[in-house]
Amino acid sequence: MLAVMNPSTSNTVFHPSYMPKLSEENCAVCGDQVKSSRLGCPACLSCMIFFRRSVIKNAEYKCPSNKDCPIFHEYRSSCRYCRFQKCFLSGMKSSAVVTRDKLGPRSPTQIHSDVPKNLMGPLTYLQQKIMEEHQEQTEEPTRRATVSDVNRMFKWSFNDAVEWASQFEPFLRLTNEEQKCVISEYGFAFFIIDQGVKSAKDWRSGYWILQNATFLHVDYFQGLENISCVINEDKIRFHSEFVAYLETSIKRQIQILQIDEFEIAALKTLLLFSSTFPKRNIFSECQDKVENFKNKCLEELMTYLMEKYPTSHETRFGKLILFIGDIRAAIKVVYNQTKVSDLFDTSKFDMFVRSFFLS
């Protein structure tokens, strides 16, 4: 599975102070967040899936170096041979995989039936958790965002998108390359939605608020310190138009509709299964399952709206679905901003973030 990288600076590798630990116990193989110990040692979901696939396929990997490659979460996929050996050295047992697989392969019927009865409840809780984690990292006092802030917010967004997508089996069944293709777009949606939610709480005109509470303003120079060089006029104009666009198409829509956490969770879920990924038909091998998840999400959203807005639920449902189109359009706008803005200069982003722009 695609690695979830704990946000870090270029000089920090493990659990930096500005991003909370999700677990006190680390994966014995790569040091990432532990998912389970059922394969013989504490392991993250990515290493568990890697080990299980390797055992089932009787994989024979080759090390491109000296069979001593370092294995930690940022580079755990760089050498499959050394990663597989470290799985065994850490205590993973192939017998644990074999025992589990004696249950037999999953049939299409089983796949279709395991869409949970309550899909949106846990996802709404996950949305609350994400926003709480962001709140804990709020910058005080509020200041203008820097390119470093934008880089970190992309990192948070890509990590949050991976965690969200990992709640669904169709995503977990994808190859690492396919997962990265999904997250390269899906992470932008999290970047926009979570900032939109944050921004909607600030009724000042011209402000767009990032997850860590730093801001962009339609006035390029608002909050800018130490103006010591000539700034390109086109960049100033692009910046102003960009912030104004996000404020109009995303922030104000969330404010007008007063979109709540349940609805945000539904929008994120629908975007996962109805996105325009660079590779078409990426979920083709489990399309029925994807449709079941999508239909279940729509069903629970409509039920929720009927209870909360009994006289206007159909209209609100339609507006929320249309808002997905606004989010998709904003994804393209944000991506284009990386080509013209100094704050979105990808050459100044770290390797982890840049890798998604190249997917």
FITI-36158 format. One record per residue (C-alpha): x, y, z. Coordinates in pm, whole numbers, padded with zeros to 5 digits, always signed. Each point is the difference from the previous one (the first is absolute). Layout:
BEGIN
XYZ ...
! end
This chain:
BEGIN
+00000+00000+00000 +00106+00358-00059 +00214+00126+00285 -00159+00252+00234 +00283+00234+00078 +00000+00179+00330 +00038+00369-00091 +00354+00114+00052 +00251+00258-00099 +00287-00094-00227 +00221-00061+00305 -00249-00196+00206 -00099-00359-00063 -00195-00148+00288 -00310+00154+00164 +00077+00373-00014 -00134+00215+00279 -00251+00190-00212 -00198-00313-00095 -00150-00207+00285 +00090-00365+00043 -00286-00230-00081 +00146-00288+00199 +00262-00051+00268 +00110-00323-00172 +00182-00001-00332 +00007-00255-00279 +00288-00240+00069 +00090+00003-00370 -00013+00365-00107 -00091+00207+00308 -00338+00119-00130 -00330-00011+00192 -00092-00348+00121 -00315-00161-00138 +00018-00350+00150 +00229-00271+00140 -00186-00297-00146 +00280-00095-00241 +00248-00044+00283 +00123+00349+00085 -00138+00355+00023 -00034+00116-00358 -00158+00279-00205 -00264-00075-00261 +00242+00057-00286 +00257-00253+00128 -00273-00252+00084 -00138+00017-00354 +00351-00016-00150 +00094-00306+00209 -00327-00179-00071 +00026+00054-00376 +00365-00108-00001 -00076-00324+00185 -00303-00086-00213 +00195+00059-00322 +00313-00179+00130 +00184+00314-00107 +00372-00013-00067 +00137+00351+00014 +00349+00122-00082 +00185+00277+00179 +00155+00261-00231 +00264+00076+00263 +00172-00204+00276 -00304-00152+00174 +00025+00257+00277 -00237+00273-00122 -00150+00217+00278 -00374-00063+00039 -00205+00280+00150 -00334+00142-00099 +00120+00262-00247 +00206-00247-00206 -00148-00336+00095 -00095-00071-00363 +00348+00068-00136 +00119-00360+00045 -00254-00281+00022 +00265-00261+00077 +00126+00178+00312 -00351+00090+00105 -00114-00362-00029 +00302-00122+00198 -00063+00259+00269 -00360-00120+00025 +00130-00344+00096 +00271+00139+00229 -00264+00211+00177 -00207-00307+00078 -00251-00032-00282 -00097-00361-00072 -00107-00135-00336 -00214-00254+00184 -00223+00284+00123 -00075+00091-00360 -00060-00361-00105 -00235-00060+00294 -00206+00302-00093 -00020-00100-00366 -00137-00345+00084 -00331+00180+00024 +00009+00007-00377 -00012+00280-00257 -00255+00275+00033 -00289-00062-00238 -00182+00282-00180 -00298-00057+00226 +00213+00048+00310 +00154+00312-00144 -00337+00158-00071 -00144-00087+00338 +00267+00158+00218 -00099+00360-00064 -00070+00103+00361 -00353+00068+00115 +00123+00326+00149 +00245+00142-00252 -00004+00369+00085 +00010-00018+00381 +00368-00104+00025 +00093+00232-00288 -00164+00297+00171 +00203-00083+00311 +00314-00017-00215 -00080+00346-00139 -00035+00132+00355 +00334-00157+00093 +00175+00156-00298 -00131+00346+00084 +00097-00043+00366 +00355-00096-00101 +00020+00306-00222 -00129+00220+00283 +00274-00130+00228 +00257+00125-00252 -00147+00350-00034 +00259+00273-00042 -00018+00276+00259 -00013+00287-00064 -00167-00021-00341 +00238+00092-00281 +00036-00004-00377 +00073-00345-00141 +00346-00077-00138 +00109-00254-00258 +00101-00222+00293 -00357+00016+00134 -00145-00090-00340 +00241-00294-00026 -00105-00126+00345 -00368+00040-00078 +00040-00208-00316 +00177-00262+00209 -00282-00002+00255 -00254-00022-00282 +00168-00291-00177 +00037-00189+00330 -00362+00067+00099 -00114-00112-00346 +00192-00327+00033 -00151-00064+00344 -00350+00068-00134 +00037-00210-00314 +00144-00285+00208 -00340-00043+00163 -00115-00159-00327 +00106-00338-00132 +00003+00101-00369 +00278+00247+00075 +00200-00252+00204 -00013-00245-00291 +00172+00243-00235 +00370-00022-00069 +00228+00258+00159 +00023+00184-00333 -00378+00006-00041 -00050+00122+00357 +00243+00283-00062 -00190+00091-00316 -00322+00022+00203 +00154+00206+00279 +00166+00239-00245 -00349+00137-00071 -00185-00098+00316 +00253+00178+00222 -00075+00327-00181 -00366-00045+00092 +00095-00025+00369 +00224+00307-00038 -00298+00199-00133 -00281-00140+00215 +00174+00019+00338 +00127+00349-00071 -00346+00096-00120 -00151-00120+00329 +00263+00197+00192 -00051+00309-00217 -00380-00010+00033 +00035+00067+00373 +00175+00329-00079 -00249+00254-00133 +00263+00260-00088 -00003+00078-00370 +00303-00095-00206 +00143-00266+00233 +00069-00364-00085 +00112-00200+00305 +00232-00301-00017 -00037-00301+00232 +00260+00138+00244 -00181+00339+00012 +00254+00190-00209 -00169+00202-00273 +00006+00112-00360 -00158+00337-00080 -00123+00151-00324 +00249+00278+00069 +00332-00169-00070 +00180+00234+00240 -00238-00055+00294 +00216-00130+00285 +00312-00015-00216 +00314+00098+00188 +00338+00118-00125 -00095+00102-00352 +00352+00023-00133 -00027-00101-00363 -00197+00086-00311 -00302-00230-00032 -00139-00093-00339 -00329+00180-00065 -00150-00306-00168 +00065-00208+00311 -00173+00262+00212 -00302-00007-00233 -00008-00382-00018 +00015-00016+00380 -00289+00243+00042 -00216-00179-00257 +00080-00338+00157 -00104+00100+00351 -00311+00177-00128 -00098-00312-00195 +00035-00230+00304 -00191+00244+00216 -00289+00021-00248 -00024-00360-00119 +00085-00189+00320 -00003+00215+00315 -00325+00183-00069 -00178-00316-00112 +00087-00171+00329 -00116+00310+00187 -00327+00034-00192 -00090-00368+00027 +00147-00029+00351 +00140-00339-00095 +00056-00215+00309 +00246-00280+00079 -00230-00279-00119 -00046+00170-00335 +00374+00068-00032 +00067-00369+00067 -00251-00094-00269 +00157+00240-00252 +00347-00143+00064 -00126-00355-00042 -00186+00076-00322 +00307+00173-00142 +00205-00316+00056 -00234-00214-00205 -00093+00252-00268 +00329+00172-00071 +00167+00064-00334 +00330-00172+00069 +00278+00019-00261 -00042-00375-00057 -00356-00083-00096 -00178-00305+00137 +00246-00023+00286 -00260-00185+00210 -00109-00221-00292 +00075-00329+00179 -00251+00078+00276 -00237+00241-00174 -00308-00162+00154 +00143+00048+00347 +00081+00362-00075 -00356+00061-00119 -00132-00162+00319 +00207+00234+00216 -00103+00300-00207 -00370-00090+00010 +00016-00071+00373 +00156+00342+00059 -00270+00171-00208 -00271-00196+00180 +00126+00094+00346 +00048+00362-00106 -00360+00022-00122 -00130-00164+00319 +00200+00247+00208 -00133+00297-00196 -00359-00122+00022 +00028-00002+00378 +00182+00332+00033 -00169+00191-00283 -00342-00167-00044 -00143+00270-00228 +00309+00073-00211 +00206-00319-00002 -00027-00059-00375 +00117+00352-00084 +00286-00021+00246 +00101-00341-00131 +00021+00143-00351 +00207+00298+00115 +00248-00227+00180 +00042-00218-00310 +00055+00311-00212 +00260+00118+00252 +00209-00306-00091 +00040+00158-00344 +00123+00322+00162 +00257-00196+00198 +00123-00178-00312 +00036+00332-00180 +00193+00139+00298 +00239-00297-00014 +00106+00109-00349 +00034+00361+00114 +00224-00097+00292 +00211-00219-00226 +00041+00283-00251 +00102+00230+00284 +00311-00215+00052 +00120+00120-00340 -00027+00374+00068 +00019+00066+00376 +00303+00043+00222 -00199-00141+00295 -00087-00311-00203 +00345-00047-00152 +00037-00380-00015 +00379+00027-00029 -00006+00116+00363 -00221-00289+00115 +00157-00310+00153 +00044-00326-00188 -00310-00164+00150 -00234+00279-00116 +00164+00040-00340 -00042-00371-00070 -00379+00044-00016 +00030+00283-00251 +00191-00235-00227 -00249-00290+00025 
! end
